[in-house]
Structure formats: C-alpha cells, structure tokens
C-alpha cells in the first residue's frame, strides 16, 4: 500500500498491536492504516459538514446511513457534526480511537443526558439514564440474572417460544419477518424476564407491552418537540397513558410475587426481588420496574430487528444457507454463530454508542473538552475498509474459528456500558434461527436487498424483511 505517511503507518501498527490478538478478526488488513492521527495533540475538532444543526439533525433522522456514509467519505474516520442541541458531536470509526473512548475514565463520560429521551418511559433508575456510582450499583444488581449459567436455563423457554410461533407462520405467501420476530421475542421476555407462563395475566400483560413497544417506536419518542399529551389524544399522550397502564400491571405482579414462595424460580423478576447491593439493601419496586422496562424496550426491539436482518442477509446467499442446513443436520453451530456475528457486523441495529465528556479527554491525538459528545460509530466502524476486507460483503467465514477483535466489532457497545444482555440476545438468535430452519424453507420475497431505515432508535429493514415460506420436506 503506497503513499502512507509515517504517522499513519505508526497509528496502524500501534492500533493492531494494542488490540488484535491471535485468532481475532482484525488481522484481515494487517498493513492498512487505522486512523489519521496527528503527531502532535490538537485542540481543534475534526472537520465536518457546515450545514445548520437543524438540517444535519433531519439528515441523521431521515437518512442515517446516507448521512454517516457521506461524512465518512468526505472527512475520514473522525468527523464533527451538529445534532440537536449538542453542537460538538464527534463520530469515530477507528478501532484505536474507539478503544480510547471505551477505556476512558467512566466518571468522566456520561450517557444519562444523551439517553434522557428514554426517561419518561423507562424511569429515572433505568440503566440507560444513570451515570457514575449509581449506574455501577444498578449494573451490579442486574448482572447475576445474565450470567452464562443462568442464561442457559432459559434455553427451553426460548425454544418453546420460537417453535410455537414459527408453526403459525403463513405458507406460500409473502410476509414480513420483523413483526413475527417482535412477537416471538416478547414471548421470550414474558417467560424469561417476567417469569409468566400461559394464562390470562400473561395475555393481559402481553397486550399492554406490545402496545407500549409499538407506541415507543414512533417519531414522537425521538423528537422532544412532539411530546405533547393533549389529554391522551396525541401519539405521545397515548404512550404516556399506556405506560401508566403497564406500570399498574407490573406493580401488581411484583406484589403478587412477593406474597408467594419463589424457591427455585430463576426468571429475572424473581432474582431482582431477591437482589441485595453491597450494603445489603434490596431494590425498590420503582427500581425494579424501571429495569424491567429497560430490558423490555432495549432487548425486545433490538433482538427482533437483529433476527430480521440475519434472515434478510442469510437468505440472499444460497451457499450460506446450504452450509447452515448441513451444520444443523450434524448438530453443529459454529457456522451459525459466525453468520449471526457477520449479520450484526454488516447490519448493526444501533448505529452509535455515545459518551458525553465531563472532563477533558485525549482521543486519537486530539484533546476534547467537557461537553463534547464522542460517538464511537458502530455502523461505520463495521464498514471500515481498513479493518475489514470487502466490508460490504456478507462473509460469515470471517468469524469461523475466529473471534472478532474487541474494538473492531461492537454491536453491543463497549466498556462499562456494554449491553448486559448480549449473551442472552446471541443465544436467543441462535435458537430462533435453528427453529426456523428445522421447520421451514424461506426465500426472499423480492430480489433487491432491503433498504436500511430508521425505526425510532434502531436501523431496520424497510419492508420488515419480507419472505415466502414453505414447509421443510422430511425424508420418506
């Protein structure tokens, strides 16, 4: 590779030596530069578009893929944009810079203000809106239910929810996968998180939660200007009314569960009711309510969308599908795990992981001042041609017998704010894909790839990943 400056070559070597381990993806472009880093520290923000903040915000909302791609093409791995009230927002898509952000002092980087839009629905105790010591306290209380051994106990609940739902899918006619995945992941949450089996109470809560999730993905949740209640007549008003109904149902369920013996129950709600912090204090009902809704909103939409994208990508590659089926017949899952990782690389559901500085921080040779919002950009990092060869191609082979490099593959974020449900989501995705492949043959309903569009805070397939299903033929 010719024409590289000395500092770019040095940056590439340091980034790779500091992060890439044996057997990790990230070695694909060993001699490629990872970032354009000045030899001397700079206090200036990276370059970026000069259009008014209102115009840039609209572009970010209406065409996130185009906006990010155009900026990256013109300005490089680090660029500044103006979004909403934050005038200093810096996108980063170089593994070395992402590492510096995720390894920065947690006390100097907040997310509460950035995620403040979630507060009215998720509550003030939500893991997404807390910072500092209280964030760490709540995170420690939430980690045990998502320990590997406990997650494995939910495997049967996941498989049952998947098998039951797939059996109802239409045959021989086009339908979108995303709504089916949403229904399926909601059933998993009701069983594994809320610990609710079939019955009237579960059906009642399912209807309420489905309504809440539907209203929470409207544009009113992303634009504060549209948060007008109008006595419950507006979209935002209906969301607030539905949130109050969900609250009553959750508090009633908690009260019922406190009165009954819970020996041996390992659903998340039961574990949180028994949880104690380092001082021996239990979680309050309000804290438990806020974390349950956080798991619901953060885990339901993202996992359902990730599943829709996984099928949208896999079904357009016959060789991938053939190998998946062959492995399934042999009882192997390595290639499936690789295909899921590759789908999450190429179609990450959440495009960014933001941090707002409360103290100066130097990243990539630049000193950023307090108030600056640093955004490790998942979408652009996963498409960085200096990290992944042919980044726009769907190649599960990248991750067969190889783990992604820690700061080159970040669909679940990173650092102390990495998604605590990542292992739960990956297991659920594997089980759902296996269930579908056992029962059905799917094909895309259209020839063209589905466009990436924004659905509130996620990047979703425009048509919901439309497919046509036929029953799997069993040998005579």
Secondary structure, DSSP 8 states (H G I E B T S, - for coil): --S--HHHHHHHHHHHHHH--TTEET-TTTTS------SS-B-S------S-HHHHHHHHHH-HHHHHHHHHHHH-SEEEEEETTEEEEEEE--HHHHHHHHTS-GGGEE-TTGGGGGHHHH-TT-TTT--HHHHHHHHHHHHGGGSHHHHHTTHHHHHHHHHHHHTTS-SSS-EEHHHHHHHHHHHHHHHHTS---SSHHHHHHHHHHHHHHHHTTSGGGT-GGG---GGGTSHHHHHHHHHHHHHHHHHHHHHHHHHS--TT--SHHHHHHH-B-TTS-B--HHHHHHHHHHHHHHHHHHHHHHHHHHHHHHTT-HHHHHHHHHHHHTT--HHHHHHHHHHHHHT-SS-EEEEEESS-EEETTEEE-TT-EEEEEHHHHTT-TTTSTTTTS--GGGGTT-EE-TTT--TT--GGGS-TTHHHHHHHHHHHHHHHHHHEEEEESSSS---EEEETTEEEETT--EEEEEE-----
